[in-house]
Amino acid sequence: MMQSRGLFGKKYLDIQEQVRDVPSPGANQVLVRVRACGVCGTDINFVRDWTDQPMPLGHEISAEVVEVGEHVTHVQPGDSVIVEDCTMCGVCAACKSGQPQYCRNMFDLEGQPGMGQYMLVRYNSLVKYDGLDHVSACLTEPLAVSLTSVLNAQIPLGGSVVVLGPGPLGLMSARVARLYGAGYVAITGLAADTPRERARFAVARQFGCDDVFEAGQHDLQAEIKRRFPEGVDRVIVSAPPESLVDALNIIKFGGIITFYGLHFGGRNKVEIDINDLVFRKITLVPTFAEPAINFPISNRLLRDGLVDAQALITHTFPFAQARDVLQGVIEGSQPIIKAVMVPED
């Protein structure tokens, strides 16, 4: 039985390295070596202010197959794979009815940190890939979230889209919205007075956003109504839940707002005028990309350069630098857009 080092975290940036045993794979299992794992907003919530108990960090995982169980045939040692964080069961009523997004019997990572050295996972939690380096490939999971938000938005060809929040997910949502046929794409964010925000806005422009609006520098509602007097067709909210209020102020009659911005520190409740939703026929669509869906498409977008991973991934780090990097992400004191953990041997 081998051992694996991995990172766990709890609030107040308490990052802990733990060592756990990793057994040999069972018949339907695969042992993988983590090659790269991205930092997600969920990880940031864990270590900023949410949990008193150490939580496993990391679920945006690219890896290499080390050993396979006797019944596993679709991957072999040496293959590059994405490890899904939540995998559909394939046998429940939802899965069998062609709606796996509603599966409630998912396979998960069973408490293993993606920010670790080795993992033991089920065979059906792996997506094989090639033609892409490991660090870039770990964007497959977050890109799948962004892609799902765009699909949920049902953007009309040539339509107008505003993305609230210029974090990695918001930037990728803006890029995919353009790929999906949006005629106008704008993104909003905090004032560009920190290295992080300036870096994010630079990538937004690189990704083809027509406008970038800074809080405190622009009146979002006035700017949008000047360009689109009736409001925009779609809004994608990649920001804390209170941003739904801004979304409702700029959406047109009959528009769709999809949202995936979370907050675990008490800012998760929003007061909404239901009469306004009804009378203006506004549709609210939450995006929660579990179980894992659209991973192969997302990986192909990265492989083909349609979404530029290198523009997003600004920092890589080993275990020992995890606390400093996560603190930098939280404070905005460094020009970090996407940070990726690369485990040491």
C-alpha positions in Angstrom: 0.0 0.0 0.0 1.4 3.4 -1.0 1.1 6.7 0.7 0.0 10.0 -0.7 0.5 13.6 0.6 -2.4 15.9 0.1 -3.8 19.3 1.1 -6.7 20.0 3.4 -8.0 23.4 4.6 -10.3 25.2 6.9 -11.2 28.8 7.6 -8.6 31.5 8.4 -6.3 30.0 5.8 -5.4 27.0 7.9 -3.8 24.8 5.2 -2.7 21.4 6.4 -0.7 18.7 4.6 -1.9 15.2 5.5 -0.6 11.8 4.5 -3.1 9.0 3.8 -2.9 5.4 2.6 -3.8 4.5 -0.9 -4.6 0.8 -1.5 -4.2 -1.0 -4.8 -7.1 -0.7 -7.1 -10.1 -3.0 -6.9 -11.6 -4.6 -10.0 -13.4 -1.4 -11.2 -10.9 1.1 -9.8 -7.9 3.0 -11.2 -4.9 4.4 -9.4 -3.9 7.8 -10.8 -1.1 10.1 -10.2 -2.2 13.8 -10.0 -0.3 15.9 -12.4 -2.2 19.2 -11.9 -5.1 20.6 -9.9 -6.7 24.0 -10.3 -7.8 26.2 -7.4 -11.6 26.7 -7.4 -13.8 29.3 -5.7 -15.1 26.5 -3.5 -11.5 25.9 -2.2 -11.3 29.6 -1.5 -14.6 29.5 0.5 -13.3 26.6 2.5 -10.1 28.4 3.6 -11.5 31.9 3.9 -14.5 31.8 6.2 -16.6 28.7 5.8 -15.6 25.5 7.6 -14.2 24.7 11.0 -13.2 21.2 9.9 -10.4 20.4 7.4 -11.8 19.9 4.0 -10.0 18.2 1.1 -8.9 20.8 -1.4 -9.0 20.5 -5.1 -11.3 18.9 -7.7 -10.1 20.3 -11.0 -7.8 17.4 -11.7 -5.7 16.2 -14.5 -3.7 13.0 -13.9 -1.8 10.0 -15.3 -3.0 6.4 -15.0 -0.6 4.3 -12.8 -2.5 1.0 -12.3 -5.9 -0.4 -13.3 -8.2 -3.0 -11.9 -8.8 -6.2 -13.6 -12.1 -5.2 -15.1 -10.9 -1.8 -16.5 -10.3 -1.8 -20.2 -10.8 1.8 -21.5 -7.6 3.3 -19.9 -4.2 1.8 -19.3 -1.1 2.9 -17.4 0.5 6.0 -18.9 -2.8 7.5 -20.2 -3.6 11.1 -19.5 -7.0 11.5 -17.8 -9.3 14.1 -16.3 -10.7 12.9 -13.0 -14.4 13.9 -12.6 -15.3 15.2 -9.2 -18.9 13.8 -9.4 -19.8 11.1 -11.9 -23.3 10.0 -12.8 -24.3 6.5 -11.7 -25.7 5.5 -15.1 -28.4 3.3 -13.7 -30.9 5.5 -11.8 -34.2 6.6 -13.3 -32.8 10.0 -14.3 -29.8 8.5 -16.0 -31.9 5.9 -17.7 -34.3 8.6 -18.9 -31.7 10.6 -20.7 -31.4 13.2 -17.9 -28.2 12.4 -16.1 -27.9 15.9 -14.9 -30.6 15.0 -12.3 -28.7 11.9 -11.0 -28.7 11.7 -7.2 -26.6 8.6 -6.8 -23.3 10.0 -8.0 -19.8 8.7 -7.5 -17.5 11.2 -5.9 -13.9 11.6 -4.8 -14.6 10.0 -1.4 -12.8 12.6 0.6 -9.6 12.5 -1.5 -8.0 15.9 -2.2 -7.3 16.7 -5.8 -4.4 18.7 -4.5 -2.5 15.6 -3.7 -0.2 13.0 -5.2 -2.3 9.9 -5.8 -6.0 9.1 -6.0 -8.0 5.9 -6.3 -11.1 6.4 -8.4 -13.8 4.4 -10.2 -13.1 3.7 -13.9 -16.1 5.7 -15.1 -14.8 8.9 -13.4 -12.0 9.2 -15.9 -12.0 11.1 -19.2 -9.1 10.2 -21.4 -7.4 13.0 -23.4 -4.3 13.7 -25.5 -2.7 16.6 -27.3 -2.8 18.9 -24.2 -0.4 19.5 -21.4 -1.5 18.5 -17.9 -1.6 22.0 -16.4 -3.9 23.3 -19.2 -6.0 20.1 -19.1 -7.0 20.7 -15.5 -9.2 23.6 -16.7 -11.5 21.0 -18.2 -13.8 20.8 -15.1 -14.3 24.6 -14.6 -14.7 25.1 -18.4 -17.4 22.5 -18.3 -19.2 24.6 -15.7 -18.9 27.7 -17.8 -20.1 25.8 -20.9 -23.1 24.5 -19.0 -24.0 28.0 -17.9 -24.0 29.1 -21.6 -26.1 26.2 -22.7 -28.5 26.9 -19.9 -28.7 30.5 -21.1 -30.0 29.5 -24.5 -28.3 32.5 -26.1 -30.0 33.5 -29.4 -27.7 33.8 -32.4 -26.3 37.3 -32.4 -27.8 38.0 -29.0 -26.5 40.2 -26.2 -24.9 38.8 -23.1 -23.6 40.3 -19.9 -21.4 38.2 -17.6 -21.3 39.5 -14.0 -18.0 38.6 -12.4 -14.6 38.3 -14.2 -13.2 35.3 -12.3 -11.9 32.3 -14.3 -15.5 30.9 -14.6 -16.9 34.3 -15.7 -14.1 34.8 -18.2 -14.6 31.4 -19.7 -18.4 31.9 -19.8 -17.8 35.1 -21.8 -15.5 33.3 -24.2 -17.9 30.4 -24.7 -20.8 32.8 -25.2 -18.9 34.4 -28.0 -18.1 31.0 -29.5 -21.7 30.1 -29.2 -22.8 33.0 -31.4 -23.4 36.0 -29.1 -23.2 39.2 -31.0 -22.4 41.3 -27.9 -20.6 40.2 -24.8 -19.7 42.4 -21.8 -18.3 41.5 -18.4 -18.4 43.4 -15.1 -16.1 43.3 -12.1 -14.6 45.2 -9.2 -12.7 48.4 -9.9 -9.4 47.6 -11.5 -7.3 48.9 -8.6 -5.6 45.6 -7.7 -3.2 43.5 -9.7 -5.8 40.7 -9.8 -8.6 42.8 -11.3 -6.3 44.4 -13.9 -5.2 41.0 -15.0 -8.7 39.7 -15.2 -9.9 42.6 -17.3 -6.9 42.2 -19.7 -8.0 38.6 -20.4 -11.6 39.7 -20.8 -10.5 41.9 -23.7 -8.3 39.2 -25.1 -11.3 36.8 -25.0 -13.3 39.2 -27.1 -15.5 41.1 -24.7 -16.9 44.2 -26.3 -17.1 46.1 -23.0 -15.6 45.8 -19.6 -17.5 47.6 -16.8 -15.8 48.4 -13.5 -17.8 48.8 -10.3 -17.6 52.4 -9.1 -16.4 53.6 -12.5 -19.5 52.7 -14.5 -23.2 52.7 -13.9 -23.9 49.3 -15.2 -27.6 49.8 -15.7 -27.1 53.2 -17.5 -24.4 51.8 -19.7 -26.4 48.8 -20.8 -29.6 50.7 -21.3 -27.7 53.2 -23.5 -26.6 50.3 -25.7 -29.7 48.2 -25.4 -32.7 50.3 -24.3 -34.9 47.3 -23.7 -32.1 45.4 -21.8 -29.9 42.5 -22.8 -31.1 39.1 -23.9 -29.1 37.1 -21.3 -27.2 37.5 -18.1 -24.7 35.0 -16.6 -24.0 35.6 -13.0 -20.5 34.4 -11.9 -20.5 36.6 -8.8 -21.9 36.5 -5.3 -25.7 36.0 -5.1 -26.5 39.7 -4.5 -25.5 40.3 -8.1 -28.8 38.9 -9.1 -30.2 42.3 -8.4 -28.0 43.9 -11.0 -28.9 41.1 -13.4 -32.6 41.9 -13.0 -32.0 45.6 -13.6 -30.4 44.9 -17.1 -32.3 41.9 -18.4 -34.9 42.5 -21.1 -38.5 41.3 -21.1 -38.6 37.6 -21.6 -34.8 37.3 -20.9 -33.0 34.4 -19.1 -30.6 34.8 -16.2 -28.4 31.8 -15.3 -26.3 31.9 -12.2 -23.7 29.9 -10.4 -22.1 32.4 -8.1 -22.0 31.0 -4.5 -21.2 32.4 -1.1 -20.8 30.3 2.1 -20.1 33.2 4.5 -23.7 34.4 4.9 -24.3 36.4 1.7 -26.3 33.6 0.0 -29.8 35.1 0.4 -31.3 37.7 -1.9 -34.6 39.5 -1.9 -36.3 39.3 -5.3 -39.6 40.9 -6.5 -41.5 37.9 -7.7 -44.1 40.1 -9.4 -41.4 41.6 -11.5 -40.3 38.1 -12.6 -43.9 37.2 -13.5 -44.9 40.3 -15.3 -41.6 40.6 -17.3 -41.5 36.8 -17.9 -38.0 36.5 -16.6 -36.5 33.0 -16.3 -34.0 32.3 -13.6 -31.9 29.1 -14.3 -29.4 28.0 -11.7 -26.3 26.2 -13.0 -24.8 23.5 -11.0 -22.6 21.3 -13.1 -22.8 18.1 -11.1 -22.6 15.3 -12.1 -19.8 15.9 -14.6 -21.2 16.7 -18.0 -19.6 18.2 -21.1 -16.0 17.2 -20.1 -15.0 15.9 -23.5 -16.2 19.0 -25.3 -14.5 21.2 -22.8 -11.2 19.4 -23.2 -11.5 19.7 -26.9 -12.0 23.5 -26.7 -8.8 23.7 -24.7 -6.9 21.3 -26.9 -7.9 23.2 -30.1 -7.1 26.6 -28.5 -10.6 27.9 -28.8 -10.3 28.7 -25.1 -6.8 29.8 -24.3 -5.7 28.0 -21.1 -2.4 29.8 -21.0 -4.1 33.2 -20.8 -6.0 32.1 -17.7 -3.3 30.1 -15.9 -1.0 32.7 -14.4 0.5 30.8 -11.4 1.5 27.2 -10.6 2.7 26.2 -7.2 3.8 23.2 -5.0 2.3 22.2 -1.7 4.6 24.5 0.3 3.3 27.6 -1.4 -0.4 26.8 -1.1 -1.2 29.2 1.7 0.6 32.2 0.1 -1.0 31.6 -3.3 -4.5 31.2 -1.8 -4.0 34.3 0.3 -3.0 36.1 -2.9 -6.2 35.0 -4.6 -8.3 36.2 -1.7 -6.6 39.6 -1.3 -6.1 40.3 -5.0 -2.6 41.4 -4.1 -1.1 39.4 -7.0 -2.1 39.2 -10.6 -3.5 35.7 -10.2 -6.3 34.7 -12.6 -6.1 30.9 -12.3 -3.7 29.2 -9.9 -2.8 25.5 -10.4 -1.2 23.2 -7.9 1.5 20.9 -9.4 2.4 18.2 -6.8 6.0 17.3 -6.1 7.2 13.8 -6.7 
